[in-house]
Structures are given as structure tokens and as C-alpha cells.
Amino acid sequence: MHDVTRRLRALRLLGGAALVAVVSLPLAAQAQQTGGTPPAPDEGQARPLPKQGELWPAIPAEFNRPVKDYHVVQPGDTLFTISSSYFGSAYVWPIVWSFNRHITNPHWIYPGDVVYLRAPLPGDAPTDPGLDPFSQGTDGTSVALGGFYTERELEPVGSIAASPEPKNIMAFPDRVYIRFNEEEKDKKDRQGKVYAILRPEGEVTDPEDDDKVIGRKFKVLGAIRVVEPHEEQLDTAVIVQSWEEIQRGDLIFPYERQLLRVAPAVATKTVIGRIVDTLRVQSLFGEHDYVFINKGKNDGVRIGNRFFAYKRYDGKSDLDEDNVEELPYERLAQLVVIHAEGDWATALITESRRELEIGMRLEMYEGY
């Protein structure tokens, strides 16, 4: 374990980035390659980066070997670092958490605790069909979808009405009782069927016009599998995926894949966009946060494309709008697209030097 940790540190010092969803040059080096600052938001074209070669390195051999069944927590360990060390990706930590019912809060583990690295119940491991979340390869990294927004209102097919579990917060593999609507209740194929658990998070408004609603935001919580359908009573289901805490009252929707395989993809177009919202209700955010952007498939955006975030600012003082316009843009962060629809996309912040905010300018470069 300590040998793996030392190797990972050495990789970082050498510029390796095997544990992140996107592999790129350091931000400072990338900034130099742009030949200066990007254009102002009202200018027509962004300044493209030179085309890059293959950006995805070989995964170190230590991540291609089987891992043991459990890990004893050492000082400084988190589920994030444990997932990185054993599985080569920090972003599968929600799955590791789902294997440990005794860990009630994923942010608090202590030296001496046992963290199980395998599913406790055979057959109930939260995997998507055809996708092993712990498989290794050069085709990308497993990332939980986390959340998304949509232009239309999604209609749930049911809700979590109750649970035999004596607690308010639930996760894999807890049992729950589902109240389906009449249309779904009439279906005879519910036995073994998987549904998504989502929570509405409000409306998404245009950063330049607060009265203009451009979508509705949903948080992806996990999935349930129906194990005992009933004609008169509520259906019994088991939680088979849990990315965040699940509660009574959360809504049930038709299932779509929640664990995504994201590999770097070269952009075919140069695109300028903006951050329109974030999954968390907060004004500032940074690395590992999910954001929504106002460009999508119709603009040439695809899963695996990378955006850079820019801002004009003074590091110490708050300047008025006229003074800010005199300053050049600074590149602050890199984002990877993990989900894309017609006119919008969900992105994960993979690097940031400073806090980001809603309305911030984003650029994607052709050939990068």
C-alpha cells in the first residue's frame, strides 16, 4: 500500500496524471501555448491551441492486478484516496462507500476502521450492464453522472414511500417500498426492473436574464431494483446504486446509465460558452464539482471534450466593470464533459487554480 502511494506521488512529480478523468499539460504551460490571452466574450472566434498528440498514458501495472477484500484506514486516508490507490480512479469512491454500511458519513473515517473493497452481497454489486466500474484500460475513467438539467419537465413514475430500515438516510443495499403511479403499476414486468432515483433541484436560469428559465436541474442519487412487486401493496425494492444519501420521498424515474466511462476526446470545433449553473447550491465552486454549460451536441460538444474557464480579475481588490475590462483574461480551470444533450452539457471540474462562479466564460479548442 505504501509502495503504491509512493509511486503515485512520483508520477505526479513527473507530470503523470493516471488518476484523473483528463490528462493534460500543466495550466501554466497550456497558457503559454495559446500565444497570449483569449479574445473578449463579444469577439467572434476563440484562439485555438495547437493540436496535441495522444494525451492518455498507459495505466500503471499496479492498477491492473486484483486487490484485497478490505483496507485498514491509516492516518490521512479518505475514501477518495483509498479509491485512487486501489482502483486507479478517485471517482469510484461512492461505490466503495456503498460496500460499507457501517460508514454512515463518507467524509468521516478514522484510523483503524475497516473499509471493504468488494460488494458484501454477491450479485448486488451496483454495476451497469456491460460495464465493470473497476475494470482498467485506456478507454477512460468511471465517473458518476452526478446530475443534469433538461429543457423539459421529467415525469416520475413513482417515489420512495417508506422503508423497513430504522434510519432517515439510506444507501446500497437498503430495502425501500416504492409507490408507483397507476400506469407503471399496471405493467407486469416490474420484477427485477431497475429504476433511477432522482431529486429535483430547481430551475436553471440564464445568467444574463434571471427571468428566463432554460432548464430544470436534477440530482442523480442512485438506482433501485424491484425484488417483490405487489398488486395491492407497495412494491419492495433494493437500492443497488447510491451516489448520495437517499431519503423517503425521493422520486423514481426510468433508468439511464449513471456510471459513465469518460475518455479524452479531441474537439472538432472551437466553441465559446458559459457556466449556467452548478449541481450544488452555492456561489463558488472548484475541483470535483459538477457544472452545467450552455453548449451541447448541436454546437459540436461531445463527451470527453475539454473546456477551459477564464476570468478577468484582480487578486486582491474588487474592481468595477470598467476597470475589469482593462485586464487580460486569466485561465483558471479545466473541465471535462461527461454528458451532452442538444443545447447543454454537464461537465466535471478536473483542475482549478481559483474558485469558479456562474456566468464564467468557457472555451473549447478545435484539435485539443
N, C-alpha and C positions, 0 to 999 in steps of 0.2 A: 504493500500500500504506500509506504513512504517512498519506495523507489519510483512508483508511478508518479507520485506528486512531484518528486524532483525532476523527472523527465518532462512533465508538463511545464514546470517553471522554466526549464531550459528551452523548451520550444517557444515559449512566449518571448524569452530574451532574444532568440534568434529570429523573431518575426513570424513564427508559425502561429496558426490560428485554427487548429483542428477542432476546437470545441465551440465554435460559433457558427451560426447559420450562414454567414457570409465571410468570404476570405478576401482581403483587400490590402492595399498598401496603407501605411500609416497616414492619418489625415493630413499631417503636415506635408508629406511627400506628395499626396494627391493634390493638395492645394497648389503646389509648385507647378504641377503638370498642366493646370488649367491655363497657365500663361497670364495670371492676374485674377482679378475679381470677376464674378459673373455679371451679366447685364442687369439693369434695373428691372423690376417686375413689369413695367409697361413696355419694355423693348420686345421685339418680336422673337428673336432666337437666342437660345442659351449657348454658352461657349462649350463645345464638346471636349471631352477628354480624349487623348489618343487611345486607339484600340489596344486592348490588353490581350495577353495570351491566356493560357489555361490558368485559372485562378484557384482551382480546388486541389489541395495537396493530397498525397496518399495518407490514409488514416494510419496512425502508428500501430505497430503489430500488437502492442499490449491491449488494444481495444478489440481485437479480433479473437480473443480467447475467452472461454467460459469464465463466469465469475462465480464466487461462492454464494451461499444462500443468505448470508447476513453480514452486517458490518457493525462493529462496536464503535460508537461515537467517541472521537478524540477531541480535545480542546480545539476550538476554531472550526469544527465541522458544521456544515449546513446541508440540508437536502440538496441544495443547488450544487455544492462542491462534491458531495458524495455521488450524485448522478454523473457529474463530469468525469470523476475518477474511474468509475466502474463501467460506464456505458458510452463515454465519449461525447455526451451531449448533456449540458445542464438543463435543457428544456424538457427532458422527460421526468423532471422531479415530481410533477403531480401523480404520475403513475407509481413511482416509488412510494410516495405518501399513501396512495390507495392500498398498498400492500401492508400498511402498518396501522391497524385500527386503534392501537394504544397511543398513537401520536395525535392528540386532539387539535393541536395548533401547529401547522408545519413550520412556523417561524421559531418555535421553541423546542429544541432538542438539547440534551445535556450529556457531558462526558459519562461514558458507561452505559448509556442507552443502547439497545439493540435495534438496528434498522434492517428489516428484512428486504432482500433484493429480489425476491421471487413472489409470485402470487400465492397467498395462503390457501386458496381453494382451487384445486385443479379444474380447469375448464371455465373458470370465471374471470380469467385474465382479461383486462379491458383492451382488446385488440380490434382493429378494423379488419374486415375481410381482405385477405391478400396482403396485409401489411403487418410485419412484425416490428413493434416500436423499438426493439433493441437490436435489430439486425444492423450490420455495418456494411458500408460500401461507399463509393464515391458519388452516389446519386443523390446526396443531400442529407439533411438532418431532420429528425422528427420534431415538429413544433405543434403545440396545441393551438387550435384555431382561436380560442380566447373570446372573440366577439366579432360582431359585424353589424353593418347597418344596411337597410334596404329601403328602396323608394316606396314600396307598397306595404300595407299593413299585413302582417302574418297572422293567420288564424290558428290558434292552438286546437289540438284535438282532445285535450284533457288537462288535468292538473294533478299534483300530488295532494291528495285529500287528507291522508293520515299515514301513520306508520306504527308498527309494534315496537319500534326502538324507543327506549326511555330517554330521549335526548332531543334537543332542538336542531342541532346541526348534524347532517348525515353525509355519508360518503360511501364509496365501494367498501364492502359488499352488502350494505344495509338493505333491509326489505322495506318496501313502501306500498301503500294502497293507492291505486290510480282511479280517478273518476273520469271516464271518457265521455265525450259528447255522444248524442244518440246515433249519429252517423257512424262513428268509429266503433261504438258498442255493438252495432248490428253486424260488423264484419266478423267472419268465422275463423280468420287466420291470425288471431292475436297471439295464440300460443307460441312462445319463443320469439316474437317480433320485438325488434329494438326501436326505441323512440329517443329523440333528443330532449334534453332538459334545458330550457332557456328561461332567461329572466329579462323582461323589458326594462330598458334603462333610460327611456325618454326619447324625445325628438332631437334630431340633429339640425341645426340652423346654419344658414350661410354666414360665414364670418363677416361678410361685408353688409349683410342685411338680416338682422335678428328676427324679422318678421317672416322671412322666407324659410319654410321647412323643406329640407332637401332629403330627409330620410328619417328612419326610426332605428334606434340603437338597441341591440340585444346582446346580453352576456351569455356565453356558452358555458354551462355548468357541468354537463356530463351526459350520461345516457342511462336508460333503464331497459331491462329485458323482461317481458311479461312471462311469468312462470306458472300462474294459475288464473286463467280467465274465468269469469263467472257471469251467469245470465242475470241474476238479481242483485248480487253483492258487488262491491268494488273489486277490480282485478288486483291480484297480488303481483308485484314486480320486484326485481333485484337491481340495485344500482351497479352497473358494470363499468362505467367510466365516471370519474369525478375529478374535475379540474379545479373547482372551488367548492366552498361549503354549499350544501343543498338543504333546502328548508321546505316545510309544508307550505303549500300554496304556489310553488314554482310550477311553470307551465310545461306541457308536453307537446312536442311537435313531431312531424315525420322526420326520420333520422337522415342526416347527411354526415359525411365523414368529418370527424373532429380532430383526428391526429394526422397532420399533413406532412408529407415528405417534400421539403423545400430545398432545391438545389440552385446555385447561382445561375442566372440566365442572362445572356448578353442582350442588351436593349437594341431594338431595331429602329427606334425613333428617339429624337430628343424631345422631352416633354417637360413643361413647366406646370407645377401645381401648387396646392397649399394643403396644410393640415386643417381639417374642418372640425375634428373632434377627437377625443381620446376615450378609451374604454373606462378609465377611472374618472370620477367626478372631481377634477382638480384643475388648477390653473397652470401648473408647471409639471413637467414630467421628463423622463430621461431613459437611460438604457433599460431594456427588457419590458418597457411599456408598449401597449398596443395603441395605434392611432389610425384614424380614418382619413383618407385623402380624396380630393375631388377629381381624380382622374382614374379611368378604368380601361376595360378592354377596347372600348370604342376609340380610345386615344392611343392604343398600341401598348398598354401596360399589361404585363404578364407576370404570373407567379415566378419568383426568383429574381425579378428586376430589382435594381437598387436605386434609391433616391438619396440625394444629399440635401441637408437642411441648411439654409443661410439666414443671416440676420445682420442688420446694421445696429451697432450699439457701442456705448462707452462702458468700459468695465467697471466704472465706479459711480458715474453720475447718470441720472435720468435726464435725457435731452428731449427738447420739444421736437415736433415733427420736422420743422425746417432745418434744424441743426443735424438731425439724424440723416436727412437726405444728402448731406455733405460727406458722410462717411462711406467708405467702401464696405462691401459685404464680407462677412467672415463665415467660413464653412464650419458648422458646429457639430454636425451629426450625420450618420449614415443609417438608412432604413432599408429593410428588405420586404418586398411584397409577398404576403403569404396567402392572400385571397383576392380575387379580382372579379368584378361584375362589369356591366355595361359602362356606367359613368362614375364608378367609385372603386376603391380598393382598401383593404386592410393591410397595414404594414407593422412590422416589429422593429423597434429601435435597437440596433445592434451595437452602435458606438455613439457616444455623445461627450463633448467636452464641456457643455454648459446646458442648463435647463432649456427645454423647448417649450413652446406655447402654441395655442390655437391661432391659426392665421399665418403661421410661419411659411416662408417660401421654400418650395422643394424643386429640385431639378434632377432629371434622369437623362443620361447622355447616350446617344447612339454609339454603339460599338463597345460600351462598357458593361 
